[in-house]
Amino acid sequence: MKLKVKVTYWADEIGGKVEEMEMELKPFGYRMAPITQWELLIADEDIKVEKGEPIIIKIKPVFLPPNTMVGPLSIMRHALGIVNDVVECGIPEKVEDEKCISRVLFIPVESGEIKKGDLVGVLKVYYIKTGLLNRLLNINPPKVEIKREVTLLNITWRDNGTIHREEAKVEALGYIRSHIGVWEVLVADEDIAVRKGDIVRVKIREVELPPSTVVVPLSVMRNAYGTVLDVVELGRPKKVEEVKRIQQAIFLAVEDGRIEKGDLIGVINVYYVGMENVESVIKDKKPEKVRLVYRSGEGIIKRDVTIEPFGYRRSPVARWEVLIADERKELKYGEPATVRVKKIKVPPNTIIYPLHIMRHAYGTVVDVFCDCPPWRVEEGGEIRKAVFLPIADGEIKEGDLLGVLNFYSTEVGKLGTLVQWYDRWLKMSDEEMLLYLEGVQ
């Protein structure tokens, strides 16, 4: 069934003239190549930033080939904040078209100055082939050749309140995805009051990430007071190939409240990827006691639960669902808005990621939720609202396209099952790996 939506975009420059166009969407999906390329996001201007005030920053243009989609590489890469989304040069293009990324939406968690040449983030580039939903299983993904480029840039980090900036040569490579991941819970390790619109660092129980893993926040808001935008490792940024220890989460408050020690504030997906000298690194984990904090018709509910360690194997085939505003909403710069959207059913055993590249002129969708008890991935649920972060004063109109979601089917398993999947992936022969890379397996 075809769907008509309204697309709102900047006709010239961001902050200039806003125009609208109507677009017809078909129920499409895609198949991913098992290789992901990195692109470096490097500031192309000196600019001052203020804590908690989202800002659009010019970067050295990144040119992407057709049939690609992107997402930020999580774990804060700049001392002053995170890249939450990216902006195309002009009207947002389809994934099937060539793209040029010229700006990023940067969310400062500290005030200071970004210098031209600073690495502000890293972009993951996925190579895909699109098709109608009933034909996806017969589609082979595109072949990919990883670029090897060395770039001179500034790496920044914060240590005891001091900002460090170091010139470095960085090679933008890529990795082979195993599609195997585990969930790590983010549990507050301090009491902290938050007000709507606050972007704060929250101390969490330390999470150790094995070498050769990448992180993606699990969408669908897990705390009534807001959502986790990213996670933080203190000190100099580590490579993907190294062990990392996460001690903080960057939390966006969507309403006033108080986070207490032991509260669940979010969940991250931790994916195992193929770099150099990859070994079996899935370790035994113990159940964790956490406190769920969610909103229902009775107000804010707090409930203590025990979360068992689980993981999953993700399908390389996925589909898109569009977020369409189901109400008119006034927007105020930097103040997150909860917007009612046309209801989307989430099937059991499905995980969700946003399709990045800003889809609305006035901001970006940072999460989705339903004002209901948190549902497990194995159960499925419904999306009824979106958390929208405005980059300018304006309005959302009913029927506006706010964003697009990637829906991935998964097979959920306990850690023993994950170890078997992962060990089999590691032990692929050269011939099996070639077939895997060609999308046959």
Residue, then its C-alpha position, 0 to 999 in steps of 0.5 A: m500500500k502506497l503512503k503519501v507524506k509531507v516533507t518539510y525542508w530548508a530550501d536554501e540554508i538551514g535557518g533560511k526558507v522552509e518549503e514543503m513537498e508531498m512524497e509517495l512512499k512504497p512498503f520497501g525494505y532492504r538487504m545489507a552487505p555484511i561490511t560497514q565503512w567508516e567516514l570521519l566527520i571533521a569540523d570545517e569551522d571554529i565555533k563556540v558551543e554552549k552546554g545543552e544547546p544543539i547546534i549545526i556545525k559545518i564539516k568537511p563534505v562527505f560524499l556517499p555512493p548510491n544505495t547507502m544509509v548511515g548512522p553515528l558511531s556511538i561512544m562520545r568522540h569529541a570532548l564537548g559533545i556528540v553528533n546526534d544526526v547529519v544533514e545533507c546538502g539540500i533536499p534529503e535524498k533517497v537511500e538509492d541516490e548519491k548523497c553529500i553530508s555537509r553538516v552535523l547536528f552536534i549536542p554539547v554536553e560541555s561549553g567550549e570551542i570546537k576548532k577547525g580540524d577537530l574530529v567531532g564524530v564518526l559515521k558508519v556507512y551501510y551498503i544496501k540493496t532495496g526492494l519490495l518487502n515480498r522480494l527481499l529474501n531473493i535480493n543479494p547485497p551489493k559488493v563493497e570495496i573498503k576505502r583506506e584513507v589516512t586523514l590528519l585531524n585533531i582528537t579531543w578528550r576531557d580529563n578532570g575538567t581540562i580539554h586536551r587536543e592532539e593532532a593525529k593521523v587516523e585511518a578510516l577503515g571498516y569492519i565485517r559485521s557478525h550480526i550477533g549482539v548482546w544487550e547491556v543495561l545502563v543503570a544509574d549509579e547516582d541520584i540526580a534531578v533533571r528538568k525538561g530539556d536538560i542534557v546531562r552526564v549520568k554516572i552509571r554502573e560500569v559496563e566493560l565492552p570487549p575488544s572489536t565491539v560497536v555500540v548502538p543505543l536500543s530505541v524505545m525509551r526505557n525511562a519515563y524521564g527521558t532517553v539515553l543519547d550516547v555513552v561515555e568512556l572517560g579519558r582519551p578515546k579508544k579504538v574499536e579494537e580495544v577494551k572500553r569501560i563505560q562510566q557515564a551516559i548522556f541523558l536527554a530529559v523530556e520532563d522534570g523528575r529525579i533519577e535515583k541510584g538503581d534506576l534503569i535509564g537505557v539499554i545499549n546494543v553491543y555488536y561483535v565485529g570482525m577486525e584484526n585478531v578477533e577472538s571469542v570474547i562473549k563472557d558469562k554475565k550475571p542477572e542484574k537487579v534494576r528499577l524500571v521507571y515508566r509512565s502509565g495511566e496511574g502516573i510514574i510507576k517504579r518497579d524492581v525487576t531482575i534482568e537476565p543476560f540475553g543477546y540476539r542474532r540480527s537478520p541482514v534483511a530489514r524494512w522501513e517504517v515511517l513516523i508521521a505526525d498525528e497532531r500539530k505541535e509548536l516547537k521551541y529551539g532546544e526543548p524536546a517535544t513529545v509528538r503523537v504519531k500514527k500508531i506503528k505496531v512492532p512485531p515480536n523479536t524486532i529491534i529498531y534503529p532510526l534511519h539517520i540523515m535529518r528528515h524534518a527541517y526543524g529537527t530530528v527524532v531522538d527516540v520513540f515510546c508508548d506511555c506504557p510498561p516497557w515491553r521486551v523485544e521478544e514480546g513486541g509492542e506499539i509506538r505512539k509517540a516520538v521524542f523530537l529535538p528542535i534545532a529552531d523555533g517552528e511547528i510540526k503539522e499533522g501529516d508531516l514526515l518526522g523520521v524513518l525507522n529501521f525494523y530488524s527481525t532477530e533471534v533471541g538467545k541466552l549467552g550459551t547460544l550466542v557463544q555458539w553462533y559467534d564461534r561458528w562465525l569466527k571459524m568460517s573457512d575462507e570459502e565460507m567467509l567469501l560466501y558470507l561477504e557475497g550475501v549467499q549465507 
